[in-house]
Amino acid sequence: MKTISLQELNAVCDQVGMEPAAPRVIADSRTGYALLLEVGGERYEVTGHDGEQLHFRTIEHLLDVLIDVPELVRVARLDFSCWLPTPRYS
């Protein structure tokens, strides 16, 4: 899987003639929320300055980041396949 930095998200969305980018929010009960970007059939992990995949503690924090990229926030999809129920609620 390829990587893209958080700072490069705007640049990717601004490129003329590029296929639409489809963001996926991955919810994982152990690590928090991560962001993947699908462009033209390729998947990109969104990374921080250190090159490691970004994990957000809350969905609100992730949405605050996505709101800065209007092209993405309107089409974001949530993936809860890695989310495990909290024992006291199951």
MMTF fields as JSON, N, C-alpha, C and O atoms, coordinates in Angstrom:
{
  "mmtfVersion": "1.0.0",
  "mmtfProducer": "UNKNOWN",
  "numBonds": 359,
  "numAtoms": 360,
  "numGroups": 90,
  "numChains": 1,
  "numModels": 1,
  "chainsPerModel": [1],
  "groupsPerChain": [90],
  "chainIdList": ["A"],
  "bondAtomList": [4, 2, 8, 6, 12, 10, 16, 14, 20, 18, 24, 22, 28, 26, 32, 30, 36, 34, 40, 38, 44, 42, 48, 46, 52, 50, 56, 54, 60, 58, 64, 62, 68, 66, 72, 70, 76, 74, 80, 78, 84, 82, 88, 86, 92, 90, 96, 94, 100, 98, 104, 102, 108, 106, 112, 110, 116, 114, 120, 118, 124, 122, 128, 126, 132, 130, 136, 134, 140, 138, 144, 142, 148, 146, 152, 150, 156, 154, 160, 158, 164, 162, 168, 166, 172, 170, 176, 174, 180, 178, 184, 182, 188, 186, 192, 190, 196, 194, 200, 198, 204, 202, 208, 206, 212, 210, 216, 214, 220, 218, 224, 222, 228, 226, 232, 230, 236, 234, 240, 238, 244, 242, 248, 246, 252, 250, 256, 254, 260, 258, 264, 262, 268, 266, 272, 270, 276, 274, 280, 278, 284, 282, 288, 286, 292, 290, 296, 294, 300, 298, 304, 302, 308, 306, 312, 310, 316, 314, 320, 318, 324, 322, 328, 326, 332, 330, 336, 334, 340, 338, 344, 342, 348, 346, 352, 350, 356, 354],
  "bondOrderList": [1, 1, 1, 1, 1, 1, 1, 1, 1, 1, 1, 1, 1, 1, 1, 1, 1, 1, 1, 1, 1, 1, 1, 1, 1, 1, 1, 1, 1, 1, 1, 1, 1, 1, 1, 1, 1, 1, 1, 1, 1, 1, 1, 1, 1, 1, 1, 1, 1, 1, 1, 1, 1, 1, 1, 1, 1, 1, 1, 1, 1, 1, 1, 1, 1, 1, 1, 1, 1, 1, 1, 1, 1, 1, 1, 1, 1, 1, 1, 1, 1, 1, 1, 1, 1, 1, 1, 1, 1],
  "groupList": [{"groupName": "MET", "atomNameList": ["N", "CA", "C", "O"], "elementList": ["N", "C", "C", "O"], "formalChargeList": [0, 0, 0, 0], "bondAtomList": [1, 0, 2, 1, 3, 2], "bondOrderList": [1, 1, 2], "singleLetterCode": "M", "chemCompType": "L-PEPTIDE LINKING"}, {"groupName": "LYS", "atomNameList": ["N", "CA", "C", "O"], "elementList": ["N", "C", "C", "O"], "formalChargeList": [0, 0, 0, 0], "bondAtomList": [1, 0, 2, 1, 3, 2], "bondOrderList": [1, 1, 2], "singleLetterCode": "K", "chemCompType": "L-PEPTIDE LINKING"}, {"groupName": "THR", "atomNameList": ["N", "CA", "C", "O"], "elementList": ["N", "C", "C", "O"], "formalChargeList": [0, 0, 0, 0], "bondAtomList": [1, 0, 2, 1, 3, 2], "bondOrderList": [1, 1, 2], "singleLetterCode": "T", "chemCompType": "L-PEPTIDE LINKING"}, {"groupName": "ILE", "atomNameList": ["N", "CA", "C", "O"], "elementList": ["N", "C", "C", "O"], "formalChargeList": [0, 0, 0, 0], "bondAtomList": [1, 0, 2, 1, 3, 2], "bondOrderList": [1, 1, 2], "singleLetterCode": "I", "chemCompType": "L-PEPTIDE LINKING"}, {"groupName": "SER", "atomNameList": ["N", "CA", "C", "O"], "elementList": ["N", "C", "C", "O"], "formalChargeList": [0, 0, 0, 0], "bondAtomList": [1, 0, 2, 1, 3, 2], "bondOrderList": [1, 1, 2], "singleLetterCode": "S", "chemCompType": "L-PEPTIDE LINKING"}, {"groupName": "LEU", "atomNameList": ["N", "CA", "C", "O"], "elementList": ["N", "C", "C", "O"], "formalChargeList": [0, 0, 0, 0], "bondAtomList": [1, 0, 2, 1, 3, 2], "bondOrderList": [1, 1, 2], "singleLetterCode": "L", "chemCompType": "L-PEPTIDE LINKING"}, {"groupName": "GLN", "atomNameList": ["N", "CA", "C", "O"], "elementList": ["N", "C", "C", "O"], "formalChargeList": [0, 0, 0, 0], "bondAtomList": [1, 0, 2, 1, 3, 2], "bondOrderList": [1, 1, 2], "singleLetterCode": "Q", "chemCompType": "L-PEPTIDE LINKING"}, {"groupName": "GLU", "atomNameList": ["N", "CA", "C", "O"], "elementList": ["N", "C", "C", "O"], "formalChargeList": [0, 0, 0, 0], "bondAtomList": [1, 0, 2, 1, 3, 2], "bondOrderList": [1, 1, 2], "singleLetterCode": "E", "chemCompType": "L-PEPTIDE LINKING"}, {"groupName": "ASN", "atomNameList": ["N", "CA", "C", "O"], "elementList": ["N", "C", "C", "O"], "formalChargeList": [0, 0, 0, 0], "bondAtomList": [1, 0, 2, 1, 3, 2], "bondOrderList": [1, 1, 2], "singleLetterCode": "N", "chemCompType": "L-PEPTIDE LINKING"}, {"groupName": "ALA", "atomNameList": ["N", "CA", "C", "O"], "elementList": ["N", "C", "C", "O"], "formalChargeList": [0, 0, 0, 0], "bondAtomList": [1, 0, 2, 1, 3, 2], "bondOrderList": [1, 1, 2], "singleLetterCode": "A", "chemCompType": "L-PEPTIDE LINKING"}, {"groupName": "VAL", "atomNameList": ["N", "CA", "C", "O"], "elementList": ["N", "C", "C", "O"], "formalChargeList": [0, 0, 0, 0], "bondAtomList": [1, 0, 2, 1, 3, 2], "bondOrderList": [1, 1, 2], "singleLetterCode": "V", "chemCompType": "L-PEPTIDE LINKING"}, {"groupName": "CYS", "atomNameList": ["N", "CA", "C", "O"], "elementList": ["N", "C", "C", "O"], "formalChargeList": [0, 0, 0, 0], "bondAtomList": [1, 0, 2, 1, 3, 2], "bondOrderList": [1, 1, 2], "singleLetterCode": "C", "chemCompType": "L-PEPTIDE LINKING"}, {"groupName": "ASP", "atomNameList": ["N", "CA", "C", "O"], "elementList": ["N", "C", "C", "O"], "formalChargeList": [0, 0, 0, 0], "bondAtomList": [1, 0, 2, 1, 3, 2], "bondOrderList": [1, 1, 2], "singleLetterCode": "D", "chemCompType": "L-PEPTIDE LINKING"}, {"groupName": "GLY", "atomNameList": ["N", "CA", "C", "O"], "elementList": ["N", "C", "C", "O"], "formalChargeList": [0, 0, 0, 0], "bondAtomList": [1, 0, 2, 1, 3, 2], "bondOrderList": [1, 1, 2], "singleLetterCode": "G", "chemCompType": "PEPTIDE LINKING"}, {"groupName": "PRO", "atomNameList": ["N", "CA", "C", "O"], "elementList": ["N", "C", "C", "O"], "formalChargeList": [0, 0, 0, 0], "bondAtomList": [1, 0, 2, 1, 3, 2], "bondOrderList": [1, 1, 2], "singleLetterCode": "P", "chemCompType": "L-PEPTIDE LINKING"}, {"groupName": "ARG", "atomNameList": ["N", "CA", "C", "O"], "elementList": ["N", "C", "C", "O"], "formalChargeList": [0, 0, 0, 0], "bondAtomList": [1, 0, 2, 1, 3, 2], "bondOrderList": [1, 1, 2], "singleLetterCode": "R", "chemCompType": "L-PEPTIDE LINKING"}, {"groupName": "TYR", "atomNameList": ["N", "CA", "C", "O"], "elementList": ["N", "C", "C", "O"], "formalChargeList": [0, 0, 0, 0], "bondAtomList": [1, 0, 2, 1, 3, 2], "bondOrderList": [1, 1, 2], "singleLetterCode": "Y", "chemCompType": "L-PEPTIDE LINKING"}, {"groupName": "HIS", "atomNameList": ["N", "CA", "C", "O"], "elementList": ["N", "C", "C", "O"], "formalChargeList": [0, 0, 0, 0], "bondAtomList": [1, 0, 2, 1, 3, 2], "bondOrderList": [1, 1, 2], "singleLetterCode": "H", "chemCompType": "L-PEPTIDE LINKING"}, {"groupName": "PHE", "atomNameList": ["N", "CA", "C", "O"], "elementList": ["N", "C", "C", "O"], "formalChargeList": [0, 0, 0, 0], "bondAtomList": [1, 0, 2, 1, 3, 2], "bondOrderList": [1, 1, 2], "singleLetterCode": "F", "chemCompType": "L-PEPTIDE LINKING"}, {"groupName": "TRP", "atomNameList": ["N", "CA", "C", "O"], "elementList": ["N", "C", "C", "O"], "formalChargeList": [0, 0, 0, 0], "bondAtomList": [1, 0, 2, 1, 3, 2], "bondOrderList": [1, 1, 2], "singleLetterCode": "W", "chemCompType": "L-PEPTIDE LINKING"}],
  "groupTypeList": [0, 1, 2, 3, 4, 5, 6, 7, 5, 8, 9, 10, 11, 12, 6, 10, 13, 0, 7, 14, 9, 9, 14, 15, 10, 3, 9, 12, 4, 15, 2, 13, 16, 9, 5, 5, 5, 7, 10, 13, 13, 7, 15, 16, 7, 10, 2, 13, 17, 12, 13, 7, 6, 5, 17, 18, 15, 2, 3, 7, 17, 5, 5, 12, 10, 5, 3, 12, 10, 14, 7, 5, 10, 15, 10, 9, 15, 5, 12, 18, 4, 11, 19, 5, 14, 2, 14, 15, 16, 4],
  "groupIdList": [1, 2, 3, 4, 5, 6, 7, 8, 9, 10, 11, 12, 13, 14, 15, 16, 17, 18, 19, 20, 21, 22, 23, 24, 25, 26, 27, 28, 29, 30, 31, 32, 33, 34, 35, 36, 37, 38, 39, 40, 41, 42, 43, 44, 45, 46, 47, 48, 49, 50, 51, 52, 53, 54, 55, 56, 57, 58, 59, 60, 61, 62, 63, 64, 65, 66, 67, 68, 69, 70, 71, 72, 73, 74, 75, 76, 77, 78, 79, 80, 81, 82, 83, 84, 85, 86, 87, 88, 89, 90],
  "secStructList": [7, 3, 3, 3, 3, 4, 4, 4, 2, 2, 2, 2, 2, 2, 7, 6, 6, 7, 7, 7, 3, 3, 3, 3, 3, 3, 3, 3, 6, 6, 6, 3, 3, 3, 3, 3, 3, 3, 3, 6, 6, 3, 3, 3, 3, 3, 3, 7, 6, 6, 1, 1, 5, 7, 7, 5, 1, 1, 2, 2, 2, 2, 2, 2, 2, 2, 6, 6, 1, 2, 2, 2, 2, 6, 6, 7, 3, 3, 3, 3, 3, 3, 7, 7, 7, 7, 4, 4, 4, 7],
  "xCoordList": [0.844, 0.0, 0.89, 1.904, 0.494, 1.24, 0.858, -0.111, 1.633, 1.333, 1.203, 1.734, 0.486, 0.342, 0.302, -0.363, 1.011, 1.024, -0.256, -0.915, -0.583, -1.765, -1.698, -2.716, -0.513, -0.335, -0.55, -0.859, -0.392, -0.554, -2.005, -2.302, -2.901, -4.298, -4.899, -5.534, -4.705, -5.258, -4.701, -5.442, -3.404, -2.765, -3.333, -3.553, -3.572, -4.129, -5.517, -5.855, -6.309, -7.681, -7.742, -8.725, -6.71, -6.695, -6.171, -6.282, -5.603, -5.039, -6.145, -7.098, -5.997, -6.986, -6.89, -5.794, -8.014, -8.05, -7.825, -7.838, -7.623, -7.402, -8.74, -9.757, -8.726, -9.939, -10.358, -9.518, -11.655, -12.117, -11.483, -11.317, -11.14, -10.562, -11.686, -12.61, -11.604, -12.615, -11.963, -11.222, -12.229, -11.647, -12.424, -13.648, -11.713, -12.317, -11.802, -10.594, -12.713, -12.367, -12.433, -13.489, -11.304, -11.23, -11.313, -10.441, -12.357, -12.545, -12.007, -12.44, -11.063, -10.466, -10.524, -9.99, -11.161, -11.353, -10.042, -10.008, -8.968, -7.676, -6.81, -6.131, -6.826, -5.907, -6.589, -5.909, -7.897, -8.604, -9.01, -9.28, -9.053, -9.519, -8.341, -7.457, -8.33, -7.295, -7.988, -9.193, -7.208, -7.751, -7.018, -5.788, -7.777, -7.245, -7.844, -8.954, -7.112, -7.581, -7.485, -6.438, -8.569, -8.574, -8.67, -9.608, -7.681, -7.656, -7.313, -6.242, -8.214, -7.95, -7.606, -6.747, -8.26, -8.01, -6.812, -6.562, -6.068, -4.921, -5.307, -6.074, -4.755, -5.028, -3.802, -2.667, -4.052, -3.006, -3.325, -4.445, -2.345, -2.462, -2.105, -1.122, -2.875, -2.556, -1.603, -1.89, -0.455, 0.608, 0.893, 0.486, 1.605, 2.031, 3.435, 3.971, 4.027, 5.383, 6.411, 7.395, 6.187, 7.163, 7.02, 7.797, 6.027, 5.825, 4.982, 4.706, 4.562, 3.722, 2.255, 1.875, 1.431, 0.007, -0.584, -0.306, -1.4, -2.047, -3.204, -3.975, -3.308, -4.442, -5.013, -4.28, -6.319, -7.022, -7.773, -8.38, -7.731, -8.375, -9.892, -10.578, -10.419, -11.873, -12.283, -11.489, -13.522, -14.052, -14.139, -13.997, -14.372, -14.444, -13.106, -13.068, -12.014, -10.684, -10.444, -9.949, -10.786, -10.606, -11.472, -11.01, -12.714, -13.589, -13.093, -13.258, -12.491, -11.893, -10.78, -10.605, -10.031, -8.971, -9.585, -9.151, -10.586, -11.214, -11.933, -12.004, -12.463, -13.222, -12.353, -12.868, -11.036, -10.119, -9.954, -9.334, -10.502, -10.434, -11.878, -12.349, -12.575, -14.005, -14.349, -15.423, -13.455, -13.729, -13.843, -14.535, -13.175, -13.179, -14.272, -14.875, -14.536, -15.464, -16.872, -17.616, -17.248, -18.596, -18.783, -19.913, -17.693, -17.814, -17.152, -16.996, -16.764, -16.078, -16.998, -18.194, -16.404, -17.136, -16.523, -15.312, -17.362, -16.903, -16.856, -17.789, -15.771, -15.598, -15.43, -14.411, -16.425, -16.402, -16.096, -16.384, -15.523, -15.265, -14.241, -14.218, -13.405, -12.41, -12.83, -12.039, -14.055, -14.526, -15.13, -16.032, -14.648, -15.153, -15.984, -15.607, -17.101, -17.933, -17.226, -16.465, -17.484, -16.969, -17.649, -18.871, -16.902, -17.496, -18.713, -19.663, -18.692, -19.822, -21.099, -22.187, -20.974, -22.149, -22.581, -23.633, -21.794, -22.134, -22.971, -23.345],
  "yCoordList": [-1.177, 0.0, 1.24, 1.296, 2.22, 3.473, 4.349, 4.076, 5.399, 6.336, 7.74, 8.061, 8.564, 9.973, 10.73, 10.307, 11.841, 12.601, 13.415, 13.727, 13.743, 14.546, 15.871, 16.364, 16.436, 17.715, 17.602, 18.602, 16.412, 16.22, 15.994, 15.976, 15.825, 15.545, 16.632, 16.333, 17.899, 18.998, 19.0, 19.211, 18.768, 18.786, 17.696, 17.93, 16.516, 15.421, 15.779, 15.509, 16.379, 16.717, 17.885, 18.028, 18.723, 19.888, 19.578, 20.42, 18.389, 18.068, 17.931, 17.174, 18.677, 18.669, 17.351, 16.866, 16.794, 15.571, 14.302, 13.207, 14.432, 13.253, 12.589, 13.265, 11.278, 10.565, 11.003, 11.388, 10.942, 11.345, 10.488, 9.277, 11.143, 10.453, 10.022, 10.79, 8.787, 8.259, 7.949, 6.973, 8.766, 8.504, 7.43, 7.352, 6.611, 5.602, 5.816, 5.841, 5.969, 6.083, 4.679, 4.046, 4.191, 2.856, 2.969, 3.56, 2.403, 2.43, 1.141, 0.053, 1.261, 0.097, 0.331, 1.325, -0.565, -0.361, -0.374, 0.091, -0.89, -0.924, 0.297, 0.813, 0.764, 1.844, 3.17, 4.191, 3.195, 4.434, 4.48, 3.444, 5.661, 5.862, 6.169, 6.947, 5.558, 5.801, 6.243, 6.06, 6.823, 7.331, 6.692, 6.712, 6.127, 5.598, 6.411, 6.93, 6.52, 7.241, 6.313, 5.711, 6.189, 5.381, 6.323, 7.112, 6.229, 7.065, 6.17, 5.565, 6.087, 5.301, 3.849, 3.282, 3.239, 1.845, 1.6, 0.461, 2.648, 2.502, 3.007, 3.959, 2.346, 2.729, 3.406, 2.986, 4.457, 5.213, 5.287, 5.63, 4.966, 5.216, 6.672, 7.165, 7.355, 8.74, 8.709, 8.106, 9.378, 9.34, 10.73, 11.749, 10.732, 11.976, 12.353, 11.777, 13.323, 13.781, 12.668, 12.661, 11.729, 10.656, 9.496, 8.542, 9.573, 8.505, 7.356, 6.419, 7.405, 6.364, 6.685, 7.853, 5.643, 5.855, 6.657, 6.39, 7.641, 8.468, 7.713, 7.039, 7.835, 7.283, 8.414, 9.131, 8.564, 9.601, 8.953, 7.895, 9.587, 9.011, 9.07, 8.178, 10.116, 10.263, 10.526, 11.012, 10.2, 10.479, 11.989, 12.462, 12.74, 14.192, 14.768, 15.669, 14.251, 14.728, 14.451, 15.317, 13.264, 12.931, 13.813, 14.277, 14.048, 14.903, 16.343, 17.02, 16.821, 18.159, 18.265, 19.312, 17.183, 17.158, 17.088, 17.803, 16.238, 16.078, 17.335, 17.591, 18.117, 19.305, 20.3, 21.132, 20.21, 21.09, 20.672, 21.391, 19.521, 19.035, 18.786, 17.649, 19.847, 19.733, 18.662, 18.064, 18.415, 17.407, 16.015, 15.155, 15.787, 14.474, 14.302, 13.233, 15.323, 15.176, 14.826, 14.159, 15.259, 14.975, 13.517, 13.03, 12.807, 11.44, 10.394, 9.247, 10.761, 9.824, 8.665, 8.845, 7.465, 6.262, 5.735, 5.815, 5.204, 4.635, 3.118, 2.501, 2.514, 1.061, 0.612, 0.899, -0.09, -0.544, -2.032, -2.63, -2.644, -4.083, -4.486, -5.648, -3.57, -3.879, -3.371, -3.405, -2.905, -2.363, -3.491, -4.189, -3.669, -4.711, -4.054, -2.993, -4.65, -4.058, -4.048, -4.959, -3.024, -2.943, -4.039, -4.17, -4.837, -5.959, -5.606, -6.385, -4.452, -4.131, -3.81, -3.809, -3.532, -3.24, -4.416, -4.356, -5.465, -6.588, -7.626, -8.636],
  "zCoordList": [0.0, 0.0, 0.0, 0.696, -0.784, -0.845, 0.343, 1.051, 0.546, 1.624, 1.064, 0.001, 1.803, 1.469, 2.793, 3.738, 2.855, 4.109, 4.23, 3.238, 5.448, 5.721, 4.961, 4.476, 4.862, 4.188, 2.674, 2.025, 2.105, 0.668, 0.244, -0.95, 1.197, 0.846, -0.029, -1.04, 0.35, -0.446, -1.85, -2.81, -1.987, -3.304, -4.209, -5.397, -3.66, -4.458, -4.961, -6.113, -4.11, -4.491, -5.465, -6.192, -5.494, -6.371, -7.771, -8.662, -7.986, -9.292, -10.328, -10.149, -11.411, -12.476, -13.247, -13.528, -13.576, -14.36, -13.562, -14.124, -12.282, -11.448, -11.125, -10.97, -11.027, -10.646, -9.247, -8.433, -8.972, -7.635, -6.534, -6.682, -5.445, -4.291, -3.363, -3.097, -2.871, -1.962, -0.62, -0.505, 0.391, 1.711, 2.462, 2.359, 3.209, 4.074, 5.481, 5.715, 6.404, 7.812, 8.392, 8.379, 8.901, 9.467, 10.987, 11.624, 11.554, 13.011, 13.598, 13.221, 14.519, 15.167, 16.667, 17.16, 17.393, 18.831, 19.607, 20.747, 19.028, 19.726, 19.416, 20.305, 18.165, 17.78, 17.522, 17.414, 17.42, 17.123, 15.665, 15.056, 15.111, 13.745, 12.836, 13.195, 11.657, 10.662, 9.379, 9.211, 8.483, 7.234, 6.069, 6.011, 5.145, 3.891, 2.757, 2.875, 1.662, 0.495, -0.698, -0.934, -1.454, -2.671, -3.863, -3.974, -4.754, -5.951, -7.135, -7.174, -8.088, -9.281, -9.009, -9.683, -8.036, -7.718, -6.816, -6.419, -6.485, -5.577, -4.195, -4.053, -3.176, -1.791, -1.186, -1.411, -0.419, 0.246, 1.737, 2.117, 2.58, 4.015, 4.249, 3.695, 5.049, 5.387, 6.577, 7.611, 6.402, 7.404, 7.962, 7.403, 9.079, 9.708, 9.263, 8.316, 9.95, 9.629, 9.724, 8.984, 10.631, 10.855, 9.872, 9.921, 8.979, 8.006, 8.511, 7.761, 9.777, 10.351, 10.091, 10.01, 9.961, 9.748, 10.895, 12.064, 10.548, 11.559, 12.194, 11.512, 13.492, 14.238, 15.074, 15.756, 15.014, 15.747, 16.899, 16.736, 18.057, 19.246, 19.168, 19.668, 18.544, 18.462, 17.019, 16.214, 16.707, 15.376, 15.156, 14.028, 16.224, 16.106, 15.653, 14.816, 16.204, 15.814, 14.332, 13.611, 13.882, 12.479, 11.585, 10.542, 11.977, 11.179, 11.14, 10.125, 12.218, 12.213, 11.174, 10.55, 10.989, 9.982, 8.585, 7.682, 8.403, 7.09, 6.621, 5.419, 7.541, 7.153, 6.383, 5.637, 6.567, 5.842, 4.382, 3.599, 4.013, 2.635, 2.181, 2.199, 1.775, 1.476, 0.443, 0.508, -0.505, -1.531, -0.915, -1.459, 0.204, 0.829, 1.862, 1.95, 2.639, 3.759, 3.274, 3.992, 2.081, 1.571, 1.18, 1.15, 0.878, 0.366, 1.257, 0.839, 2.462, 3.364, 3.739, 3.966, 3.798, 4.212, 5.507, 5.712, 6.361, 7.626, 7.516, 7.002, 7.998, 7.997, 9.444, 10.071, 9.97, 11.356, 11.475, 12.511, 10.45, 10.478, 11.544, 11.951, 12.002, 13.042, 14.417, 15.36, 14.533, 15.802, 16.633, 16.168, 17.836, 18.726, 19.811, 20.31, 20.189, 21.232, 22.581, 22.907, 23.343, 24.705, 25.518, 25.442, 26.3, 27.03, 27.881, 27.955, 28.515, 29.397, 28.624, 29.2, 27.305, 26.486, 25.608, 24.972, 25.567, 24.686, 25.405, 24.81]
}
